[in-house]
Amino acid sequence: MRVAVVGGNLQGVEAAYLARKAGWEVLLLDRDADVPASGLCSRFAQVDVTRDAGTARLLEGVDWILPALENAEALAALEEWSRTARVPMAFDPAAYALSSSKLESNRLFARLGLPAPRRWPECRLPVVVKPDRGSGSRGVRIVSTLGQLHAVLEQSGEQAPPVVEEYLAGPSFSIEVTGEPGRYVPLQVTDLHMDAGCDCKRVSAPSVLPGELVEEFERMAVAVAEALRLKGVMDLEVILHDGRLKILEIDARLPSQTPTVVYWSTGINMVELLGGLFAPGMPVSAPNSAQPRSVLYEHVRVMEESMEIAGEHIMSGAGPLRLASGFFGADEAITSHREGASDWVATLIFSGPSPEEVLVRRWKTLESIRKFACLDEIVDTFPSF
């Protein structure tokens, strides 16, 4: 099986990693050299799919295409090639278009009667200000005074108006749904842990969310998927505030971070599921039938004097990443570490029969890295509100 992953940043890392776990050959395409996923694929080609006439030649012989980017021009070019060459592409343009706009997504939540944070000015300060489009924590700000809010809104100028909604304190959770209209399967709920910039630094599973709230979360996710008439995969992120789940955002694409955690905990490979959905007849491995394993997944950056546990933004721009088994005691790591390097990053993956065992192994690994690199401290930041 040969899959073309287009986009080599964080989504591309997720796609290439899981495709590799499925035993497939991975062709990675990106217009930039030294992208993180280029160290995880079978073959890498530096190409701009919107302009390079050689793209069609590179894609000859692939069984399907998995876009791992959010560039509208590139997605349109891939759609056109997919139709012309009759090679399936795991992408739902209508669902993606709606989910990529937070304003449109909020209108969908309201129409479905799903709980979500209140919008400004119907809420109190502090508020979260975030761009209408874009994923992750880029451009997200927490504002606590009217003066700060007015300044942020003035800075937006003639651009699309940002989303302004109440800031809610509480733990965050994510769930993926895969399938097509009338046939959706909600997957495992994962717990999200944020750094000081509200970027996800750590994911764990199984979730600590009570069973009745897990069921409610699953119903919400399937309702959104049905409303989108999704074909593919989407993830839904919520926050638990005052005992209620409230939807923060949706993304109708393969997300980063959580699919790997679900894979390690349950054996379910979302990239395999996507391949089976868009390229019928493709073999899909059976998930683990045993109880889900405890998994902890987090990002660290080692510098000259300290190690920082931080959001996934630290993995972007780190150059080609490699897969390392047994890395300082972790089950696996996706890392830029090289012999003699004093500044490097790693995504550490731990699994075990219980959360307690996983936490013990995690601390042993962090301490091993600290001693190996002769570091003074380990810095682990949290949101300030």
Backbone torsions as a table, in degrees:
resi	resn	phi	psi	omega
1	MET	NA	133.0	-178.1
2	ARG	-127.3	119.2	-179.6
3	VAL	-115.8	139.1	174.7
4	ALA	-98.5	115.7	174.9
5	VAL	-97.8	121.6	-177.2
6	VAL	-108.8	112.5	-175.7
7	GLY	115.9	119.8	-171.8
8	GLY	-111.0	14.7	179.1
9	ASN	-88.4	-141.3	-169.4
10	LEU	-66.5	-40.5	175.3
11	GLN	-64.5	-37.8	178.1
12	GLY	-65.1	-36.8	175.2
13	VAL	-59.5	-46.0	179.7
14	GLU	-61.2	-47.4	-177.6
15	ALA	-64.5	-46.1	-178.6
16	ALA	-66.4	-39.6	179.7
17	TYR	-61.2	-49.0	-177.2
18	LEU	-72.5	-33.7	175.2
19	ALA	-64.7	-38.4	176.9
20	ARG	-64.6	-39.4	178.0
21	LYS	-64.7	-27.5	177.4
22	ALA	-78.6	-8.0	-179.8
23	GLY	83.7	20.0	-177.2
24	TRP	-94.2	159.3	171.0
25	GLU	-83.0	132.8	-175.2
26	VAL	-117.8	117.3	169.9
27	LEU	-96.3	120.1	-179.6
28	LEU	-107.2	130.7	177.0
29	LEU	-118.5	135.7	173.9
30	ASP	-158.9	148.4	-179.2
31	ARG	-76.6	-17.0	-179.2
32	ASP	-103.3	145.4	174.5
33	ALA	-82.0	159.6	174.1
34	ASP	59.7	33.6	175.6
35	VAL	-73.7	154.5	-174.4
36	PRO	-54.1	-42.2	-174.8
37	ALA	-74.1	-9.3	-176.0
38	SER	-65.7	-19.4	177.2
39	GLY	-88.4	-1.6	-176.1
40	LEU	-112.4	-0.8	-173.7
41	CYS	-102.9	170.8	175.3
42	SER	-79.4	-36.2	-179.6
43	ARG	-149.6	138.4	179.2
44	PHE	-120.2	136.9	175.7
45	ALA	-129.2	125.9	176.1
46	GLN	-84.4	111.6	-175.4
47	VAL	-155.3	144.4	173.2
48	ASP	-97.0	107.4	-173.2
49	VAL	-67.2	-14.3	179.5
50	THR	-85.9	-14.6	-173.3
51	ARG	-131.5	-30.0	-171.2
52	ASP	-80.2	120.8	-179.8
53	ALA	-67.9	-16.4	-178.9
54	GLY	-80.7	-3.7	-178.2
55	THR	-59.6	-44.3	-178.6
56	ALA	-60.0	-40.0	179.6
57	ARG	-66.0	-40.4	179.7
58	LEU	-63.8	-35.0	-175.7
59	LEU	-84.2	-7.1	178.3
60	GLU	-61.6	130.9	176.9
61	GLY	94.4	-5.3	176.9
62	VAL	-80.6	150.7	-179.2
63	ASP	-85.6	-30.4	175.8
64	TRP	-164.3	166.8	-175.5
65	ILE	-117.9	135.2	176.7
66	LEU	-121.3	102.6	177.5
67	PRO	-71.0	135.9	-180.0
68	ALA	-132.8	50.5	-178.5
69	LEU	-153.4	169.5	-177.2
70	GLU	-125.6	26.1	178.7
71	ASN	-87.4	116.1	-173.8
72	ALA	-61.4	-40.2	-179.0
73	GLU	-66.1	-41.4	179.3
74	ALA	-66.7	-41.2	179.0
75	LEU	-62.8	-40.6	178.9
76	ALA	-64.6	-41.3	179.2
77	ALA	-63.8	-40.5	178.9
78	LEU	-66.8	-39.8	177.4
79	GLU	-59.0	-44.6	-178.8
80	GLU	-63.1	-45.4	179.8
81	TRP	-64.5	-41.0	-179.8
82	SER	-58.3	-44.1	179.0
83	ARG	-65.8	-44.5	-176.5
84	THR	-66.1	-44.7	-176.1
85	ALA	-86.8	-8.2	-178.4
86	ARG	57.6	41.4	174.3
87	VAL	-108.9	122.0	-175.0
88	PRO	-63.0	143.6	176.0
89	MET	-123.7	128.7	-177.4
90	ALA	-81.0	81.0	-175.1
91	PHE	-158.5	135.0	177.3
92	ASP	-114.9	96.4	-172.3
93	PRO	-61.8	-38.4	-177.7
94	ALA	-68.3	-46.3	179.6
95	ALA	-65.3	-40.2	179.7
96	TYR	-64.1	-42.3	-178.4
97	ALA	-59.1	-43.1	179.5
98	LEU	-70.5	-46.4	-175.7
99	SER	-69.0	-23.0	-179.1
100	SER	-77.2	-8.7	174.6
101	SER	-107.6	117.7	179.1
102	LYS	-67.0	-33.2	178.5
103	LEU	-65.7	-45.5	178.2
104	GLU	-66.2	-38.8	178.1
105	SER	-62.0	-41.7	179.6
106	ASN	-63.0	-36.5	177.2
107	ARG	-65.5	-37.0	177.3
108	LEU	-64.5	-44.5	178.9
109	PHE	-58.9	-42.9	-179.3
110	ALA	-64.2	-41.2	-179.3
111	ARG	-64.8	-34.5	-179.6
112	LEU	-85.1	-5.8	-179.4
113	GLY	70.8	29.9	-179.2
114	LEU	-91.9	141.9	-177.3
115	PRO	-69.5	136.0	-179.9
116	ALA	-150.3	164.3	177.0
117	PRO	-59.3	146.2	177.7
118	ARG	-71.5	149.2	-179.0
119	ARG	-90.6	151.3	172.5
120	TRP	-72.3	137.4	10.3
121	PRO	-98.6	19.2	178.8
122	GLU	-79.3	6.1	-179.4
123	CYS	-129.1	172.4	178.4
124	ARG	-96.4	164.4	171.0
125	LEU	-75.4	153.5	-0.3
126	PRO	-75.3	160.4	178.3
127	VAL	-127.3	159.8	173.4
128	VAL	-102.7	129.9	176.4
129	VAL	-113.1	123.0	-178.8
130	LYS	-142.1	149.7	179.8
131	PRO	-64.4	151.5	179.9
132	ASP	-60.9	-37.0	-177.4
133	ARG	-121.8	154.6	-178.5
134	GLY	114.6	149.5	-177.5
135	SER	-112.7	170.7	-179.8
136	GLY	73.6	-158.0	-175.5
137	SER	-98.0	4.4	-177.0
138	ARG	-62.9	126.3	178.0
139	GLY	81.1	0.7	-178.8
140	VAL	-85.6	133.0	179.4
141	ARG	-135.8	143.5	172.8
142	ILE	-102.6	123.7	-173.2
143	VAL	-117.7	132.5	-174.3
144	SER	-113.9	-7.8	179.3
145	THR	-131.2	157.4	177.9
146	LEU	-63.0	-38.3	179.3
147	GLY	-60.7	-43.7	178.2
148	GLN	-64.8	-40.6	-179.2
149	LEU	-63.5	-46.0	178.9
150	HIS	-60.5	-39.8	-179.7
151	ALA	-64.7	-42.1	-179.8
152	VAL	-65.6	-41.4	-179.7
153	LEU	-67.5	-35.7	176.8
154	GLU	-65.4	-36.0	-179.6
155	GLN	-65.3	-26.6	-179.4
156	SER	-68.6	-24.5	173.3
157	GLY	53.1	-127.0	-176.5
158	GLU	-85.9	-0.9	-179.5
159	GLN	-71.0	172.6	177.4
160	ALA	-58.1	137.5	-178.1
161	PRO	-61.3	138.8	179.1
162	PRO	-74.9	167.0	173.5
163	VAL	-87.8	128.9	178.2
164	VAL	-124.0	117.8	-177.3
165	GLU	-144.0	163.3	-177.2
166	GLU	-61.6	142.2	174.7
167	TYR	-84.0	126.1	-179.5
168	LEU	-114.8	129.0	177.2
169	ALA	-88.2	142.3	177.8
170	GLY	149.4	169.2	179.4
171	PRO	-72.0	149.8	-179.4
172	SER	-109.8	149.6	-177.4
173	PHE	-139.7	155.7	179.9
174	SER	-134.2	150.0	173.4
175	ILE	-144.1	144.2	172.7
176	GLU	-106.2	149.1	173.5
177	VAL	-126.0	137.4	177.1
178	THR	-131.0	151.9	178.1
179	GLY	139.8	-155.6	179.7
180	GLU	-145.0	168.4	-173.1
181	PRO	-49.2	129.0	-179.6
182	GLY	83.2	-2.4	-175.6
183	ARG	-147.4	73.6	-178.7
184	TYR	-112.5	144.6	178.3
185	VAL	-124.4	114.4	173.2
186	PRO	-75.8	136.7	-177.6
187	LEU	-99.0	-161.9	-172.4
188	GLN	-72.2	139.6	172.7
189	VAL	-77.8	135.2	176.5
190	THR	-121.1	154.2	-178.9
191	ASP	-100.9	132.4	-177.1
192	LEU	-106.3	138.3	-179.5
193	HIS	-125.0	129.0	-170.2
194	MET	-104.8	154.2	172.7
195	ASP	-92.7	-171.4	-176.6
196	ALA	-62.7	-25.3	179.4
197	GLY	-94.3	13.4	-179.4
198	CYS	62.5	28.8	173.4
199	ASP	-100.8	142.1	-174.8
200	CYS	-71.2	118.1	-178.3
201	LYS	-101.9	-20.2	-171.8
202	ARG	-152.8	140.7	175.9
203	VAL	-129.3	139.1	179.1
204	SER	-135.6	157.0	178.2
205	ALA	-157.0	157.0	-7.8
206	PRO	-63.0	162.6	-174.9
207	SER	-72.3	152.1	172.9
208	VAL	-85.7	-2.4	-178.8
209	LEU	-64.1	131.6	179.2
210	PRO	-58.5	152.9	-174.8
211	GLY	-55.6	-40.6	-178.4
212	GLU	-68.1	-31.9	177.4
213	LEU	-76.7	-31.4	173.6
214	VAL	-60.7	-44.7	179.1
215	GLU	-63.5	-40.7	177.7
216	GLU	-63.5	-42.1	178.6
217	PHE	-60.4	-44.5	178.7
218	GLU	-61.3	-41.9	179.1
219	ARG	-64.0	-41.5	178.4
220	MET	-61.2	-44.6	-177.1
221	ALA	-64.9	-43.1	179.3
222	VAL	-66.7	-37.3	178.2
223	ALA	-61.5	-41.8	178.1
224	VAL	-66.4	-43.4	179.5
225	ALA	-60.9	-42.1	178.3
226	GLU	-64.4	-40.6	179.7
227	ALA	-64.9	-34.8	178.4
228	LEU	-79.1	-15.1	-170.6
229	ARG	52.4	47.5	-175.4
230	LEU	-64.8	137.9	163.0
231	LYS	-122.4	110.5	-177.3
232	GLY	138.0	-135.0	-178.8
233	VAL	-134.1	145.4	173.7
234	MET	-143.0	155.4	173.8
235	ASP	-121.4	151.0	-179.0
236	LEU	-124.8	128.8	178.6
237	GLU	-112.9	134.8	-179.6
238	VAL	-132.0	165.3	171.9
239	ILE	-124.2	142.7	177.2
240	LEU	-96.8	110.3	-175.5
241	HIS	-128.9	122.7	-179.3
242	ASP	52.9	39.9	176.0
243	GLY	80.5	2.9	-178.7
244	ARG	-120.4	141.1	173.7
245	LEU	-81.7	131.6	176.5
246	LYS	-129.2	132.2	-174.9
247	ILE	-73.8	130.4	175.6
248	LEU	-96.8	-46.3	-179.6
249	GLU	-167.7	165.2	175.0
250	ILE	-129.9	154.9	174.2
251	ASP	-141.4	116.9	179.4
252	ALA	-90.9	69.4	178.8
253	ARG	-165.7	171.2	175.0
254	LEU	-68.7	119.0	179.6
255	PRO	-81.5	176.9	172.5
256	SER	-103.5	161.6	174.5
257	GLN	76.6	-64.6	-172.1
258	THR	-64.8	-36.5	179.1
259	PRO	-59.2	-37.2	178.7
260	THR	-66.1	-38.6	178.1
261	VAL	-64.5	-45.0	178.0
262	VAL	-60.6	-40.0	178.8
263	TYR	-61.4	-47.6	-177.7
264	TRP	-68.5	-31.4	-177.4
265	SER	-82.7	-40.2	-171.5
266	THR	-117.3	-16.9	-174.3
267	GLY	85.7	-2.4	178.9
268	ILE	-78.9	123.1	-179.3
269	ASN	-106.0	108.2	-175.1
270	MET	-65.6	-29.2	177.3
271	VAL	-68.8	-39.2	173.8
272	GLU	-61.8	-42.4	179.2
273	LEU	-61.8	-41.3	178.0
274	LEU	-63.4	-43.4	178.3
275	GLY	-60.4	-42.8	179.2
276	GLY	-65.8	-29.6	-178.7
277	LEU	-77.1	-39.6	-174.8
278	PHE	-97.7	-20.2	178.5
279	ALA	-126.1	78.4	-175.2
280	PRO	-52.7	143.6	-178.7
281	GLY	96.0	-10.6	178.5
282	MET	-71.8	132.4	179.3
283	PRO	-67.8	138.7	178.2
284	VAL	-123.3	127.6	-178.7
285	SER	-67.5	145.7	177.2
286	ALA	-74.9	140.5	177.2
287	PRO	-69.9	167.0	175.8
288	ASN	-61.5	134.7	178.3
289	SER	-88.9	-13.1	-179.3
290	ALA	-78.0	175.0	176.3
291	GLN	-58.4	137.7	178.3
292	PRO	-54.3	140.2	178.1
293	ARG	-82.3	154.3	174.2
294	SER	-77.4	133.8	-176.8
295	VAL	-135.5	140.1	171.8
296	LEU	-132.9	134.5	-172.3
297	TYR	-135.7	123.2	-179.3
298	GLU	-151.0	159.7	-176.0
299	HIS	-105.0	134.9	177.0
300	VAL	-131.4	149.2	172.6
301	ARG	-125.2	125.8	178.1
302	VAL	-98.7	127.2	177.3
303	MET	-120.1	-172.4	-172.3
304	GLU	-63.2	-36.4	-174.8
305	GLU	-121.0	-11.6	-175.2
306	SER	-148.0	165.0	172.6
307	MET	-119.0	129.0	-178.4
308	GLU	-109.0	131.9	170.2
309	ILE	-96.3	116.9	-170.0
310	ALA	-146.6	173.3	-178.1
311	GLY	-62.3	167.9	-173.7
312	GLU	-65.4	-10.0	177.7
313	HIS	-58.5	-25.9	-178.5
314	ILE	-69.5	-18.0	-179.9
315	MET	-82.9	-21.9	179.8
316	SER	-79.5	132.8	-180.0
317	GLY	84.7	7.4	-179.0
318	ALA	-86.9	2.0	-176.9
319	GLY	83.6	-176.6	-178.1
320	PRO	-58.5	133.0	178.9
321	LEU	-100.7	155.7	178.1
322	ARG	-128.1	159.7	178.7
323	LEU	-96.1	127.9	-178.2
324	ALA	-128.0	122.5	179.2
325	SER	-88.4	140.9	178.6
326	GLY	66.0	28.8	-173.0
327	PHE	-67.8	105.8	-179.3
328	PHE	53.4	24.1	179.5
329	GLY	105.1	-10.6	174.2
330	ALA	-74.6	154.5	175.5
331	ASP	-58.0	-48.8	179.0
332	GLU	-151.0	160.5	171.2
333	ALA	-141.0	146.0	169.8
334	ILE	-108.3	112.9	-163.1
335	THR	-145.3	156.7	172.9
336	SER	-99.4	5.3	-175.8
337	HIS	-60.6	131.9	173.5
338	ARG	-133.4	155.6	-178.9
339	GLU	-54.3	125.7	177.2
340	GLY	86.4	-5.7	-178.7
341	ALA	-72.8	140.0	178.0
342	SER	-105.4	-9.1	179.2
343	ASP	-134.9	110.0	-177.6
344	TRP	-153.1	165.5	-178.5
345	VAL	-125.2	160.9	175.9
346	ALA	-156.2	143.2	164.9
347	THR	-100.1	116.4	-176.2
348	LEU	-96.8	136.9	-179.0
349	ILE	-123.5	124.4	178.4
350	PHE	-123.8	141.8	175.1
351	SER	-141.3	156.4	-179.9
352	GLY	-176.7	176.4	-178.0
353	PRO	-73.4	-17.7	-177.8
354	SER	-145.9	153.7	176.9
355	PRO	-59.8	-35.9	-178.3
356	GLU	-62.9	-43.6	178.7
357	GLU	-64.6	-40.7	179.8
358	VAL	-62.6	-43.1	-179.9
359	LEU	-64.5	-38.8	177.9
360	VAL	-62.5	-45.1	179.5
361	ARG	-65.2	-38.0	178.8
362	ARG	-59.5	-49.5	-178.0
363	TRP	-64.8	-35.7	176.5
364	LYS	-63.7	-40.4	178.7
365	THR	-66.0	-47.1	178.9
366	LEU	-59.5	-41.0	179.1
367	GLU	-67.7	-37.1	177.0
368	SER	-63.1	-42.2	178.0
369	ILE	-64.7	-43.5	-179.2
370	ARG	-58.3	-45.6	-179.1
371	LYS	-69.4	-41.4	-179.6
372	PHE	-60.3	-43.1	-177.0
373	ALA	-91.5	2.8	179.5
374	CYS	55.0	52.5	-176.0
375	LEU	-94.0	149.6	179.7
376	ASP	-80.8	-34.9	-173.5
377	GLU	-154.6	163.6	172.7
378	ILE	-115.9	121.7	-175.9
379	VAL	-105.6	124.7	-179.9
380	ASP	-131.2	104.5	-173.7
381	THR	-96.5	159.8	-178.0
382	PHE	-134.8	157.8	174.5
383	PRO	-55.9	142.3	-174.0
384	SER	-79.2	-20.0	-178.8
385	PHE	-89.4	NA	NA
